[in-house]
């Protein structure tokens, strides 16, 4: 019995490790396909445009629907805290830096993972169970170049653009709440933003959005191409892709923030 329990424990620990290694190998294949498609002038531009437009259509409204209430909550919480510590003059900087460095790229990534990522996983999973992927491989067509690479580039483009839109609406919401409800002068609010905010904060936000988009697309494609057991397997793959993306996105956000804080200095990014 003890030996059996120990074997089960090792098996339980081995499965997640094998999954991580398989995902890393898949990621290497994706980037290899990117290099080969670009260098060989086989980049699927038409498919990339189609996927970009689809991601824009399905992700924009949900992202804005989340950004507005998030901006309201952030403005109220930061405003109360600023009043308690006597730093009302820095309310605008606190709100803006929180949005640019953390909230905007995370909102964008979560929307992409939950909407566009699940659509990518479901599409590729459906192609897998209908044996379309097998047919492409038999014909000698690269699944990575034809299906995965354009979706990854589309998600990256949409993430960068959507990050800017979410950033604008969230900052506008925090400004409106601070001025209308908390009676802060708009001039001092904006002055604190220009005093503490830097251009590097914007570049950090855009970099985060792009990295999060790559993670989202790679995980969704990996789970979708690995789907099996019919429609039930596709549903399980979509659920697994969304959960895995959420975990990896928060972990990546922590790592990027720590690296930026260490090398760029200042508050944690």
C-alpha positions in Angstrom: 0.0 0.0 0.0 2.7 2.6 0.8 4.4 1.9 -2.4 1.1 2.3 -4.3 0.4 5.6 -2.6 3.9 6.9 -3.4 3.5 5.8 -7.1 0.2 7.7 -7.3 1.8 10.8 -5.8 4.7 10.7 -8.3 2.2 10.2 -11.1 0.1 13.2 -9.9 3.2 15.4 -9.8 4.5 14.1 -13.1 1.4 15.0 -15.1 1.6 18.8 -14.6 5.3 18.7 -15.3 4.8 16.8 -18.5 2.1 19.3 -19.5 4.4 22.2 -18.9 7.2 20.6 -21.0 4.7 19.9 -23.8 3.5 23.5 -23.8 7.1 24.7 -23.9 7.8 22.4 -26.9 4.7 23.7 -28.6 5.8 27.3 -28.0 9.1 26.6 -29.6 7.4 25.1 -32.6 5.2 28.2 -32.9 8.1 30.6 -32.9 9.9 28.4 -35.3 6.9 28.6 -37.6 6.9 32.4 -37.3 10.5 32.6 -38.4 10.0 30.1 -41.3 6.9 31.8 -42.6 8.4 35.3 -42.5 11.8 34.2 -43.9 10.1 32.1 -46.6 7.6 34.8 -47.5 4.7 32.6 -46.7 3.2 34.7 -44.0 -0.7 34.3 -44.1 -1.6 38.0 -44.2 -5.2 37.5 -45.3 -5.9 35.0 -42.5 -4.3 37.4 -40.0 -6.5 40.3 -41.1 -9.6 38.1 -40.8 -8.7 36.9 -37.3 -7.8 40.5 -36.3 -11.1 41.9 -37.3 -12.9 39.0 -35.5 -11.0 39.6 -32.3 -11.8 43.3 -32.5 -15.5 42.7 -32.9 -15.8 40.2 -30.1 -13.5 41.8 -27.5 -14.0 45.5 -27.7 -17.4 45.9 -26.0 -16.7 43.4 -23.2 -13.4 45.1 -22.4 -15.1 48.5 -22.2 -17.9 47.1 -20.1 -15.3 46.0 -17.6 -13.0 49.0 -17.8 -15.7 51.6 -16.8 -16.8 49.9 -13.5 -13.2 49.1 -12.7 -12.3 52.7 -13.1 -15.1 53.7 -10.8 -14.0 51.3 -8.0 -10.4 52.3 -8.4 -11.1 56.0 -8.2 -13.2 55.6 -5.1 -10.7 53.4 -3.3 -7.7 55.5 -4.2 -9.5 58.7 -3.3 -10.5 57.4 0.1 -6.9 56.2 0.8 -5.4 59.5 -0.4 -7.7 61.4 2.0 -6.7 59.2 4.9 -3.0 59.6 4.4 -3.2 63.3 3.4 -2.0 62.8 -0.2 -5.1 64.1 -2.0 -2.8 66.0 -4.4 -1.4 62.7 -5.8 -4.8 61.1 -6.4 -4.6 61.6 -10.1 -1.1 60.1 -10.3 -2.1 57.1 -8.2 -5.2 56.4 -10.4 -3.4 56.8 -13.7 -0.3 54.8 -12.8 -2.5 51.9 -11.4 -4.4 51.9 -14.7 -1.5 52.2 -17.1 0.9 49.8 -15.3 -1.5 47.1 -14.0 -5.2 47.4 -14.8 -5.3 48.2 -18.5 -3.0 45.3 -19.7 -4.7 42.9 -17.3 -8.2 43.8 -18.3 -7.1 43.5 -22.0 -5.5 40.1 -21.4 -8.4 38.6 -19.4 -10.9 39.7 -22.1 -8.7 38.2 -24.8 -8.3 35.0 -22.9 -12.0 34.7 -22.1 -13.4 35.7 -25.5 -10.8 35.5 -28.3 -8.8 32.7 -26.7 -11.8 30.5 -26.1 -12.9 31.1 -29.7 -9.4 30.1 -31.0 -9.4 27.0 -28.8 -12.9 26.0 -29.9 -12.1 26.6 -33.6 -8.9 24.5 -33.6 -10.5 21.9 -31.4 -13.4 21.5 -33.8 -11.0 21.2 -36.7 -9.2 18.5 -34.8 -12.2 16.3 -34.1 -13.4 16.8 -37.7 -10.0 15.5 -38.8 -9.2 18.7 -40.7 -5.9 19.1 -38.9 -5.0 15.5 -39.9 -5.9 16.2 -43.5 -3.7 19.3 -43.6 -0.8 17.3 -42.2 -1.3 14.5 -44.7 -1.2 17.1 -47.6 2.0 18.5 -46.2 0.6 21.8 -45.0 2.0 23.4 -41.9 -0.7 23.7 -39.3 1.5 26.1 -37.3 2.0 28.5 -40.3 -1.5 28.3 -41.6 -3.6 28.4 -38.4 -1.6 29.2 -35.3 0.8 32.0 -36.5 -1.9 34.3 -38.0 -4.1 33.9 -34.9 -1.1 34.8 -32.6 -0.2 37.9 -34.6 -3.9 38.9 -34.7 -4.2 38.6 -30.9 -1.0 40.7 -30.4 -2.2 43.5 -32.7 -5.6 43.6 -31.0 -4.1 43.4 -27.5 -1.9 46.5 -28.2 -4.8 48.5 -29.7 -7.4 47.4 -27.2 -5.0 48.2 -24.3 -4.9 51.8 -25.5 -8.7 52.0 -25.7 -9.2 50.4 -22.3 -6.5 52.7 -20.8 -8.2 55.8 -22.2 -11.7 54.9 -21.0 -10.5 53.8 -17.5 -8.5 57.0 -17.0 -11.4 59.1 -18.2 -13.7 57.3 -15.7 -11.3 57.8 -12.8 -11.0 61.5 -13.7 -14.8 61.9 -13.9 -15.4 60.2 -10.6 -12.6 62.1 -8.8 -13.9 65.5 -10.1 -17.7 64.9 -9.8 -18.0 62.8 -6.7 -14.9 63.5 -4.7 -14.7 67.3 -5.6 -11.1 67.2 -6.7 -9.9 70.1 -8.9 -9.3 68.8 -12.4 -6.2 71.0 -12.7 -4.4 69.5 -9.7 -5.5 66.0 -10.7 -3.9 66.3 -14.2 -0.9 68.1 -12.8 -0.1 65.2 -10.5 -0.3 62.8 -13.5 2.2 64.8 -15.5 4.5 65.1 -12.5 4.9 61.4 -11.7 3.9 59.5 -14.9 6.6 58.8 -17.5 6.7 57.6 -21.1 8.3 54.3 -19.8 5.0 53.5 -18.0 3.2 53.5 -21.4 5.9 51.3 -23.0 5.6 48.9 -20.0 1.9 48.7 -20.5 2.1 48.0 -24.2 4.9 45.4 -23.6 2.7 43.6 -21.1 -0.2 43.6 -23.4 1.8 42.1 -26.2 3.4 39.4 -24.0 0.0 38.5 -22.5 -1.4 38.2 -26.0 1.3 35.8 -27.1 0.7 33.6 -24.0 -3.1 33.7 -24.6 -2.8 32.7 -28.3 -0.2 29.9 -27.6 -2.1 28.3 -24.8 -5.4 28.5 -26.6 -3.9 26.9 -29.8 -2.1 24.2 -27.8 -5.3 23.2 -25.9 -7.4 23.4 -29.1 -5.0 21.2 -31.2 -4.9 18.7 -28.3 -8.6 18.3 -28.1 -10.1 14.8 -28.3 -13.2 12.8 -27.5 -15.6 14.8 -29.7 -17.6 17.9 -28.6 -17.1 17.1 -25.0 -13.4 17.2 -25.4 -13.5 20.5 -27.1 -15.5 22.0 -24.3 -13.0 20.6 -21.8 -10.1 22.1 -23.8 -11.8 25.5 -23.9 -12.3 25.4 -20.1 -8.7 24.3 -19.5 -7.3 27.0 -21.9 -9.2 29.8 -20.1 -8.1 28.6 -16.6 -4.5 28.0 -17.7 -4.4 31.4 -19.4 -5.6 33.2 -16.3 -3.0 31.5 -14.1 -0.1 32.2 -16.5 -1.2 35.8 -17.1 -1.1 36.7 -13.5 2.2 34.9 -13.0 3.6 36.7 -16.0 2.3 40.0 -14.8 4.1 39.5 -11.4 7.4 38.5 -13.1 7.3 41.5 -15.5 6.5 43.9 -12.8 9.3 42.6 -10.6 11.8 42.8 -13.4 10.7 46.3 -14.3 10.9 47.4 -10.7 14.4 45.9 -10.3 16.0 47.3 -13.4 14.0 50.5 -14.0 13.7 51.6 -10.4 10.8 53.3 -8.7 7.6 51.7 -7.5 6.7 48.2 -8.6 5.4 48.2 -12.2 
